[in-house]
Amino acid sequence: MTIDKTYSPADIEARWYPHWEGSGAFRPERPEAEPFTIVIPPPNVTGSLHIGHALDNTLQDVLIRYHRLRGRDALWVVGTDHAGIATQQVVERTIAGQGLTRQGMGREAFVSTVWDWKEQSGGTITRQLRRLGASCDWAHERFTMDEGFNQAVLKVFVDLYRQGLLYKDKRLVNWDPKLRTAISDLEVEQKEVQGSFTHFRYPLEDGSGEIVVATTRPETMLADMAVAVNADDDRYKAWIGKNIRQPLTGRLIPIVADEHADPELGSGAVKITPGHDFNDFEVGKRAGIAAADMLSMFDFDGKVQQTSDGLIPAKYVGMDRFDARKAVVADMEEVGFVNRIEDKTIQMPYGDRSGVPIEPLLTDQWYVDAATLAKPAIEAVRAGTTKFVPQTWEKTYFNWMENIQPWCVSRQLWWGHQIPAWYDTDGNVYVAETEAEAQQQAGNKALTRDPDVLDTWFSSGLWPFGTLGWPENNDKVDRYYPNSVLVTGFDIIFFWVARMMMQGMHFMKEVPFHTVYCHGLVRDAKGQKMSKSRGNTVDPLELIDQYGADALRFTLTAMETQGRDIKLSEKRVEGYRNFGTKLWNAARFAQSNGIGASQQIGAPDATLPVNRWIIGEVAKTSQALDIAMAEFRFDAYADTIYQFTWSRFCDWYLELTKPILADGATGPAADETRKVAGWALDQILVMLHPVMPFITEELWHALGERPYDLILAKWVEADAHSIDAEAAADIDWLIEVVTEIRAARNELNVPPSAKLVTTAQVETPVVAARIEKYAPFVARLARLESIRLVSAPEDGGARLQVVGNGVTLSLSVEGVIDIAAERGRLEKAVATAEKDAAGIAGRLGNEAFVSKAKPEVVEENRDRLAALQADAQRLRAALARLG
């Protein structure tokens, strides 16, 4: 077919993705091939594609398409997470519009409604992933609450319980009063708010003195159980063991010694409310207060409730926590026990979905003994069985895993995996995979099931093997587990990567993946974190609509540098769209010159240096791409194929072969060149396909009949033996000489139309032979009238010198440019560049500037300095050419 004049990404992308998916190309049958497995970080079923998803899934697709081309049995496991809180919120808002509530519907009807919503509206993000080009195994899509995965979750819970690694306990949790559930640390975001430190005076029981404590949450004094001081603080040593009489409740609370109290901070004394503060909880335990005896003053809605000792005055009971705060401060002021109040900016935890302040709350929850599960997972990374890329993220992993706390896995929701535990009327618990098994354990007593569901991180922690059919279908598990690589953001190392490591090591006795690749964050063009409040978020679908998925994919791949965040600008996406256009036009040019689909995988025989050279360049490029993939250098992969395609093939090879193919030329040279050019263009399409799958597939078929789609083609078969050293040296020399002449002409404002008479002095016979052989090419590409070998410099008029590559070229510019004016212009430009560079260097040398300026401003100045220094060096070189 004839390649259209205009490159239109939207038309191509809409056509090829359904074809790939419908033909089974994403999961070719390769039972004898070596497996390569990736599991997708399951997006929330409520989600839509954001720029972080676009990066994460582009990198996975680059890997999976590359290894598929390499002949591997490449499996990209895809699926979605049921997203307990998010999904329940969405459906509750939906039914609210119908005048319904979850409680009014009842659990069974509500859960059924959620399933209906999932079937109708829960596939948004999977449709959007298709637009990105993600070549997942959609035929085996999984969901964290599908029947098979649910069985895996139940088995893991029951097994951990029976092994003594999962238990019920009373501890503090992050409680969301709006959602009325415990939430994980990941779902808590710290916000700076204007608050205050209220300093209370607490009198000693015996009247011998008073002690001052400060708090950002004055209302919690109603449940204070101690005051802590440091044992080494001389001010309070004699008071340790004495009691305080709390002003409003009359409660007697002891003064205890604990290292949590810092003598250097405030008064050195700290009020302890173990039922409402995580640090205080630990202090209370050290002081001998059992969790069951800790006072709890808030109910699930964040309202004051009476404590077990009945000492909270009745006026506070039923108050909202923030109303109680004001009332407590006012009442303490009235009785004269407020020492002072100071305004202060404080960090307050908020629920990321509810938007309300989180309340540490003492509740009965299910916990996993994470410390025990963490040990083999830690050793696996230490031994290198699983490696992090970049390796620096291992420190983050170790820091959290070595200090891991019991993992709260229960949530007070209706949507999710309901906990497989049943209670009899005496409160005895029976844990089993089915109610029938629990009934058998209980001796047929009447049982009530635990209403809570499991934390979504508990189920997603089983993703690498649960998605493969464990515990039922272990043939697939045996083949594809462990996974080859996990691609994920560094921000969920704690919450997902660590849990998969623990669960995988415990249940499979092997690591879940060999490599964890942690990419950075996508920031805006100025390096700022994207957020709706800043108004700088980028919708990847809008970029795809405007520039095509290939351009966005190439941008994200090219900018993914290990250990660094991505500064995304629309200009970069536009630039890579232009790269697609460059390739499109090159294919059109090739087709118009009789170049089409190659009939062979290996390189054709070649005698012409330019053809032997491009074959070697293909081999070098494929080798560099293999190294980049092995090292997870996505940026290197993109840059390598970009430079080869744009510069070596389009700008040089096609230009150098134009005379050979001119006017439909025939004969051995033209035939050979068409074969080599078609083969080299095929290899570009193969090597570029992982990053730009749509345009490459379109051109693959447009260039001729094919027995298979490009997605199922074979990787490049050129190797080191394909590199012709002599041809490479000759053509590289030619390119460098032409490049130097072009740069010199451009810097000195030589008009493009001017053809210059040139003489050449050479250093070796080899270079002399090259001049003789390639002079017509150099003259045509550098717009020279002629090139003549001379033994000594010739006098006569203004000349421009180009020195290097074993030759001194003297280009006559007499009457073409004003040498004196050009020299003056260049000297002025050099002075300006050096002056500006000195100013920026001084700024960067100022420690105060570097420490106080925003990181993006410092980085911008460094980039500007490097550019100015390069400009100055280039301009001085141009001056030198004038002699």
Secondary structure, DSSP 8 states (H G I E B T S, - for coil): ----SS--HHHHHHHHHHHHHHHTTTS---TTS-EEEEE----BTT----HHHHHHHHHHHHHHHHHHHTT-EEEEE-EEB--HHHHHHHHHHHHHTTT--HHHH-HHHHHHHHHHHHHHHTTHHHHHHHHHT----GGG-EETTSHHHHHHHHHHHHHHHHTTSEEEEEEEEEEETTTTEEE-GGGEEEEEEEEEEEEEEEEBTTSS-EEEEEES-GGGGGG--EEEE-TT-TTTGGGTT-EEE-TTT--EEEEEE-TTS-TTSTTSEEEE-TTS-HHHHHHHHHTT--GGGS---B-TTSBB---TT--S-TTTTT-BHHHHHHHHHHHHHHTT-EEEEEEEEEEEEEETTT-SB-EEEEEEEEEE-HHHHHHHHHHHHHTTSSEEESTTHHHHHHHHHTT---EE-EES-SSS-B--EEE-TT--EEE-SSHHHHHHHHTS---EE---EE-HHHHHTTHHHHTTTTTT-HHHHHHH-SEEEEEEEGGGIIIIIHHHHHHHHHHHSS-SEEEEEEE--EE-TTS-B--TTTT----HHHHHHHH-HHHHHHHHHHH--TT--EE--HHHHHHHHHHHHHHHHHHHHHHHTT----S-SS-----SHHHHHHHHHHHHHHHHHHHHHHTT-HHHHHHHHHHIIIIIIIIIIHHHHHHHHGGG--SHHHHHHHHHHHHHHHHHHHHHTTTSHHHHHHHHHHTS--SS-GGG-------GGG--HHHHHHHHHHHHHHHHHHHHHHHTT--TT--EEEEEEESSHHHHHHHHHHHHHHHHHHTEEEEEE-SS---SS-EEEEEETTEEEEEE-TTTS-HHHHHHHHHHHHHHHHHHHHHHHHHHT-HHHHHHS-HHHHHHHHHHHHHHHHHHHHHHHHHHHT-
